[in-house]
Amino acid sequence: MKKLLIASATVAAISLSGLTWAKPSGLGMRHHEPIKEMVKHLRGLELSDLQREEIKTLVSAFKDAHPRPERGAFEKPNFDFENATESQISTFVHSQIENRESKHFALAQLRHDIFNVLNEEQQAKVVAREKSREEKKAARGNKRRDASDEQKSQFAKRMNSEGKSKKFHGHGKGESSGKEHERNSMPFRGIALTDDQLAYLAELRESFKETSKANRETLRSFKDAQRDLIRSSSFSQDAWNALIAQYKDRLVSAGVEKAKQRQAMFAILTPQQQAELKAQREDARKLRDLLRS
């Protein structure tokens, strides 16, 4: 289970699927969720009956050509992610990207075709809405990061005032409640972490900060390049492949770094905490299955 949890987080770091109007989302996104996003952003554009029929035909053709995959189609690694080498992770992430390339292009083609069904005024409205959403999203992200930094600073001050070491010495000392854990914006929600574990997680997250920021900038640049190509008259299979090739190494690197970060964080959990986390994820999976049935 731990192997799959880390693998899922790693693949989710590669923003190559879930194409909506301009943004790729995580690979864990449900198969036809990107299409729902596309349709949602058509609201208020006063589409003509002819435009609606054209878009309906495009969407139907895509769904027929790309049926929803069976449950469990997610490729699991054939090695233990907990102890995987960087080379093993890199190979796995690279294969995940390549295995999805045809679907990614099909979604990009659909976006391109739908965008071109719109007239100039409608296209301009789509672009303006997207810009507004991106600005709001960036503002929320900055606010969350600022709040998280402040929380971590306050936590560090409390640890120092209590005379506790910021180094990780072991498990089972000074357990913190789940609510306190959530207030400090740490992972493993619902798992009672010790103060030592929380302090070590804070140190790890701080050490990841610059790399994570660089990876976010890479993914942002990639997303912008996708959007510009999809909306341009030069969009084609060859142009798309060239864009993927240009960014592939950096995307793989981002996935590898995310996996290494997850490995480091999972390593601080005790066997009991790992079992608790496994049970939580299994319960969540069963609830998702209820929605699929």
Residue pairs with C-beta under 8 A, 6 or more apart in sequence:
1 278
1 281
1 282
2 81
2 82
2 266
2 274
2 277
2 278
3 76
3 77
3 79
3 80
3 81
3 82
4 76
4 81
5 262
5 266
5 277
5 281
6 81
6 82
6 259
6 262
6 263
6 266
7 76
7 77
7 81
7 92
7 259
8 28
8 74
9 258
9 259
9 262
10 81
10 89
10 92
10 93
10 255
10 256
10 258
10 259
10 262
11 26
11 27
11 28
11 93
11 96
11 255
12 26
12 27
12 28
12 258
13 26
13 215
13 254
13 255
13 257
13 258
13 259
14 27
14 93
14 96
14 97
14 251
14 252
14 254
14 255
15 23
15 24
15 25
15 26
15 219
15 222
15 223
15 251
16 24
16 27
16 97
16 100
16 101
16 104
16 244
16 251
17 24
17 25
17 26
17 27
17 29
17 34
17 100
17 103
17 104
17 107
18 24
18 25
18 26
18 27
18 29
18 33
18 34
18 37
19 34
19 104
19 107
19 108
19 111
19 226
20 34
20 37
20 38
20 41
20 111
21 37
21 38
21 41
21 111
21 115
21 126
21 130
21 227
22 130
22 223
22 224
22 226
22 227
22 230
23 223
23 227
24 104
24 222
24 223
24 226
25 33
25 34
27 96
27 100
31 66
31 68
31 69
32 63
32 68
34 107
35 59
35 62
35 63
35 110
38 59
38 110
38 111
38 114
39 55
39 59
41 126
41 129
41 130
42 55
42 114
44 125
45 118
45 122
45 125
45 126
46 122
47 55
47 122
51 117
51 118
54 117
55 114
55 117
58 110
58 113
58 114
58 117
59 110
62 106
62 107
62 110
65 106
66 103
66 106
71 289
71 292
75 95
75 96
75 99
77 84
77 88
77 92
79 88
79 92
81 89
81 259
81 263
82 263
82 266
82 267
84 92
84 259
84 263
86 256
86 260
89 255
89 256
89 259
89 260
90 252
90 255
90 256
93 251
93 252
93 255
93 256
93 259
94 248
94 252
96 255
97 244
97 248
97 251
97 252
101 241
101 244
104 244
105 237
105 240
105 241
108 226
108 229
108 230
108 235
108 240
109 235
111 230
112 230
112 231
112 235
115 123
115 126
115 230
115 231
118 126
123 231
147 185
148 185
151 183
151 184
151 185
152 184
152 185
152 202
152 205
152 206
155 184
155 198
155 199
155 202
156 166
156 199
156 202
159 166
159 195
159 199
160 166
164 174
164 195
164 196
164 199
165 196
165 199
166 199
166 200
166 202
166 203
167 196
167 199
167 200
168 196
168 197
168 199
168 200
168 268
169 196
170 196
171 194
171 196
171 197
171 268
171 270
171 273
172 194
172 270
173 194
173 195
173 196
174 194
174 195
174 196
175 192
175 193
175 194
175 195
176 192
176 193
176 194
176 195
176 198
177 192
178 189
178 190
178 191
178 192
181 188
181 189
181 191
181 192
181 193
181 198
182 189
184 198
184 202
186 193
186 198
186 201
186 202
186 205
187 201
187 265
188 265
188 269
188 273
188 277
190 276
190 280
191 269
191 273
191 276
191 277
191 280
192 273
193 201
193 273
197 268
197 269
200 268
201 265
201 268
204 261
204 264
204 265
208 257
208 261
211 257
212 257
212 261
215 253
215 254
215 257
215 258
218 247
218 250
218 251
218 254
219 251
219 254
221 247
222 247
222 250
222 251
225 243
225 246
225 247
226 243
229 235
229 239
229 240
229 243
266 274
269 277
